[in-house]
Amino acid sequence: MDLLTMFKGISMLVIFLGFVALMVSRKIPTILALPLMAIIFAVIAGVPFMSNDPEKITIFKSIVQQGSSRMADAMAGLIFGAWFAQVLNRLGITKGIVKKAAELGSGKPLVNAILFFIVTAVIFTGGSGLGMYILVGNIVIPIMISTGVSAFNAGLVLLLGGTMGSMMNVTGWVVMEQTLGVSIEVIRSNIWIPFLSFAVICLILIVFSIQKDVGRRKTWSMSNDNSQTPKTKRVPMLSFISPLIPVLLVFAFSMDIIPAIIISILVALIVVRPKRPMQVLSSGLIEGIQDVASPIALFIGIGMLLSSVSTVEVSGVIAPILNLAIPTTAVGYILFFVILSPLAIYRGPLALYGLGAGIGSLMIPGGMSPAMVFIGMQAIGVLQGISDPTQSYIVWIADFTRTDVIDYLKKTLFWCVAGVAISIIVGVIIAL
């Protein structure tokens, strides 16, 4: 590495750390930081803004224009996934699942907590995001509290179940495919490693938290009368499998994700048979797009950053530095992902929907195993989903349950790091 390249690399590192500090301190939103970094990195590396040569890589054409649409498949997947979630909601399937779970529940807090953890996970395989947390949380949190679960633990169960279900939500797989450069086949073959690892951790955490709360449950300021739970129309029990249909189609028939979602929507409509199916579809699509407007805007910035770091000029500066940190041994993999995993919280450098997308995209070209890149980044993504207090749905849960948002970080981070460690160790044994 010559002196000029080293200077450029150090400059990019300083810029990178500066943006991390600005995002953590809430001085600049991620949605603006990513495209700014993409352009600044390209300028430092010597990429021209424009050129008369149509084949030449430029900032305006290759990074801003083409980068904006680089994540188009992921954006489409998000829209269809949000549409599916809205259809499930409008058909009464989501509330029907929760209501049936409430009927099957017992008076034991631990049994109810585990039951609603499973139910929430099933629901979130068909939809995710703040809107889904609000929809499900408004129902399940009061029910759990009325059976003896503390307000904090009721929110925790919702958070853990939602994150676990989102891991199996196939629309998220498209994001992993486009950001990390791993195939859907790699994801499908290895998703069970972080899923089962965190499933065990989540169940242990629920048992530990509920048992610790026995005898000292605090009251909740909101009404916890089950009669206040919104009534919902009866839907066929067969429709309760609807959230799982996309996952089954992708696993069993290797079907592409968007067709799998469309088929699942049609199956749900056929089973429930609403009076106005066209209205359900059209209004569900419109509200679904509104639900994912923010992440779609974020994907534009991610696409620009990915386009920037994948140019010959920028990657030629970053790759030699990154290669020094990329592990090549089993122990190295474990230490790399486990020690660095907390860097995903507060929108840090390993946050997949942010700076981590750029870092992750360089790992496979740098020589890291695609399976290990996926397992590691997926596990870190789960940690961020559960422990990052800047997540909008965690803020909502804390506000709804009248608890402190930082408590979710304090009481889950250790367990999530343990989940990352188990995922990586199993991945090294099986997938490496």
N, C-alpha and C positions, 0 to 999 in steps of 0.2 A: 504494500500500500504506500503510494507516494505521499509527500507532505501535503499537497493540495487536496487530495482525496480525504486524508485524515482531518484536515481543517474543515472540509465540508461536512464530514460525518459528525465531528464534534459540534458544529453549528446546528445541525439537524437535531442532535440529542438535546442541546440546550433549549432549542425551540420547542421540542417535544415535551420536555419537563416543565417548561414555562406554561404551555397550554394545559398540562395536567394540573398544575397549581391553580390556574385560573378557573378550570372547571370544578375542581374540588371546593374552591372557595366561592363558587357560584358567581364569579365575576363575568363569565361568558358561558352561554349554553352550548352543549355538545353539538347541537344542530348547526351552529355557526362555526365552532372551532374546527370541525372536520374539514369542510371545504377550504377554510383559511390555511390550515396546515398543508393540505394537498397542493395548494398554489405556492406557498412559501417553500416547501421542500423542492418543488420543481424549479423554482427560481434559483435556489441555492445550487442545485445540481446542474444548472445551465440549460434547462429546457426553454426554447424560445416561446414567446407569447403567440406569434403568428409566423407563417412562412408561405412563400409562393409555391413551394414544392408540396403537392397534395399528399405525398407519401411520408413527409417528415412529421415526427411527433411534435406537437405544440401544446401549449397550456390551454388555449381557447378550444381547440378542436378535440384533442385526445383526452384531456383531463376534465374540462368543464362540460363540453358538449357530450362526448361519448361517455364520460364518467357518470353523468347524471342519469343515464339510462342503463348503466352496467348492471344494476340490481333489479332489472325489470321483471325477471322471473320471480324473484323473492317478493316484489311489490304485488304482482298478480296473485301469488300464493296467499299473501296476507289478506288481500281483498276477498278472495274466495273463502278463506277460512273465517273471516269476520262475517261474511254473508251467511255461511253455514251456522255460525253461532247465533245470529239474529233469527234465522229460521227456526232453530231449536227453541229459542225463547218465545217466539210468536206462536208456535204450535203448542206451547205449554209443556214441552217435553222436559226442559230444564227444571221447572218448578215441580213437575210431576215426579221426577226422580228424587228430589229433596223431600217431597211430601211422603213418598213411599218409605224413604229411609227413616223419617220421623216416626212413622207408624210402626216400623220394625224395631225401633230403638227401645232401650230399657231405661230403668231409673239409675243405672250405674254410670257415673261420669266417664270412666275410662272406656267402657264399651261404646258409649255414644260418640266419644271423641274419635276412636278408631273407625267407627262406622262412617262418620261424616268425613273423615280423612279420605277413605276409599271412594265415597260418593263424589266428593269434590274433585278427586283425581280423574274419575271417569268423565265427569262433566267437562273438565278442562282439556280432555283429549279432543274435544270438538270445538273449543273456543277458548280464547284467552284475552288478556288485557284488562285495563281498569274497569271497563263496563261490565265484564263478566264477574269480576270480584265484587262489584257493588251489587249486582243482581243476586248472586249466590249468597254473599255475605249478609245482605238484608234479611235473608230467610234463615240460614243455618246458625248464625251467631246467636240470635235470641233463643232459638230452640236449644242449643247446647248450654247456654247460661241457665235456662230454666230447669235443666236436668242436673245442675251442680258443677258445671265446668266454669272456671273463672273467666272473666272477660278477656284477660290477656291470652289465656290458653285457647279460648274459642277463636280468637284472631289468629293465633299461631297454627291451629289445626287447618283453618282456611288457607293460610299462606303456604303451609307445607303441601297440602293436597293440591292446590292450584299449581304450584311449581312442578310437582311430580307429574301431574296430568299434562302440563304444557310441554314436558320433555317428550311425550309420546304424541304430541300434536304435529301431524305431518307437515303442516305449513311452515313450521320452524325448521324442518329439515332442508327446505329449499334455501333458507337463509344460510345455514351451515355449508351447504354445497357451494354457494356462490361466494361466500366470504373466505372460506378456508381452502377451497379448491379440492374438496374430497367428493367422491361420488356418492350417490344415494345408496348404492350397494354397500359401500364401506359403512355408511351410517346405519343401514338396516342390519348389517351383520354384527355391529358393535354397540348399538344403543343399549342393549340389555345390561352391559357392564356398569355404566354409571347409573342406569335406572335401578337395578337391583341393589347396588351399593347404597344409594341414597334412600331407597325404600326402607332398608333395614335401619339406617341411621334415623330416619324420620319417625319410624315406629318406636325405636328406643327413646328418642327425645320426647315423644308424646307420653309414653308410659312414665318416664322420669318426671316430666313436668306435672302431669295430673296427680301422681302419687305425692309429689312434693307439696302440692296445693291443698291436699286433704286437711280439713279442719281450719284453714285460714283463708277461705275464699272471700274476696272483697265483693261488696254489692256493686251493681251496675246502675248508672244513672238513668238509663233508658228502661222502658217497660220490657219485661222479659216474659210477658204472658203469651202463650202460644196462640191464643185467640186473636192476637194482633197480626199474626203472620198472614200475608195476603192469601186469599182463597184462590184456587186455580181449578180450571175445568179438568175433568177426568180425561185422560188420554190412554190409549191401549198400552198395556205393559210391554208389548212387543216393541213399541217405539223407544223404550228405555235403552236399547242397544244402539240407537242411532249415533251417539257420539263416538262409538268404537268402530263403526263401519269403515271410515276412511283408513284407519290403522290396519284393519283386517284385510282390506283390498290391497293395500301397499305391501303388506307382509306376505299374504297368501298368493297373490297373483302378480306381484311386481308391477302393479299398475302405477302410471304417473299420478302425481299428487292432485293436480287440478281435476282431471277426470274422476278420480276417486271421490273428491268432495262433491262434484256435481251429481254423481250417482247416489251418494249418501243423502243429498238434499231431496232428490226425487223419491227415494225410498221412504224418507220421513213423511213426505207429503202423501204418498200412497197409503201408508199405514194409518196416519192420523185423519186424512181426508177433511181438511178445513173447508169452510163454506166458500171462502174467497181465496183460492190458492195463488192467483195472479197478484193479488194485493199483498199477500204474505211474501212472495218472492220479490216484488218490486220495492216495497217499503223496507224489507230486510236488507236488500242490496244497498239502498241509499244510506241507511243507518250504519250498515257495516263499513262502508267507505268512510263515513264520518268517524267511526271508532278507530280506524287505523291511519287517519290522516297524519298524525304526529310521527309514528314510526316510518311511514312512507317518506316523509320529508327528511327524516334521519337517514334513510337508505340512500337518498340522493347524495348526501355528504359522504357516506361510507363508500359509495361508488366512485366518487371523485378521489377519495384517499387511496382506494385500491388501485385505481388507474394511475395515480401519481407514483405510488411505491413500486408498481410493476413496470414502469418505463425503464429502459436500459440505463438512462442517466441516473435516476434516483436509486434504483436497485443496485447499481454498481457502486454507490457510496455506502448504502445501508448494509448490503449483504456481508461484506467482510467483517463489519462490527458485530452483526447478529450471529454470524457463524462462530464467533468466539464464545457465545453464550449458549448455543444450541447443543444439548447433550447428545452423546453418542453411545452411552452405556445404560444398562437397566437402572443402576443406582442414580445415574445422572438424570434420567427421565423423572424418577420419583422425586428427587430433590428439587428439580427445576419447577415442576408443576405445583408441588405441595407448598414449598417455601414462598413461591411468588403468587399463589392463588389469592391471598387477601388484596392484591393490587387491583382486583376487579371492582371492589367496592368504591363508592363515591366517584363512579364513572372514571376509574383509574385506567392505567395503561393496558390492562388485560380485559377490560370490559368489551365483550364481543360486539355489542351494538355501539361501538365507538372506536377508541384507539386500538383495542385488541383485534379488530378486524384487519387492520394493516399489519400488525405484528404476526397474527396467525397466518395471513396469506403468504408470508415469507418463510414460514417454517418448513413446509414441504420442499420448495425449491432449495432450501438450505440443507436438505438431507434428512430431515426428520420423517419417521414413518407416518403415512397418512392416517392409519388407524390410531396411532398414539396422539397425533395432533387432534383428531376428532374427540377421542376419549378425554384428553386433558382439557381441551377448551370447552367441551360440553359439561364436564364436572365443574369447571370454574364458573361457567354460566349459571349452573344451579346454585352455587354458592352466592353469586351476585343476586340471583332472583330471590333468595331467602333472606340474605343478611344486609343487603345494601339499603340503608335508610333513605336514599334519594329516590327509590322506586315509588312511583305515584300510588300504586295500590297498597304498599306498606304504609304510606302516609295516611291513606284513607282508612285502612284497618285500625291504625292507632287512634285516629280521630273518632271513628265510630265506636270503638270500645273504651274510649277515654283512658288510653294508656300512653306511655311515652314511646315514641318511634325509635329512640336509641336503644330501648330495652330489647327490641327485636334483633339488633346487631349484637348486643352484649350476650344474649342468651342463646344465640344460634351459631355464631362464628366458629367457635371451637368444634361444634358438631359438624359443621359444613366442611371445615378443613379436614376432619376425620373422614368425611365422605369422599373428598377429593383424593385423600391418601389411599383409601380402599380401592377406589376406581382405578387409580394409576397402578397400584401394585397388581391387581387382578389383570389389568390391561397388559402390563409387562409380561406376566406369566403366560397369558393366553394369546394376545394379539401381536406381540413383538416378534 
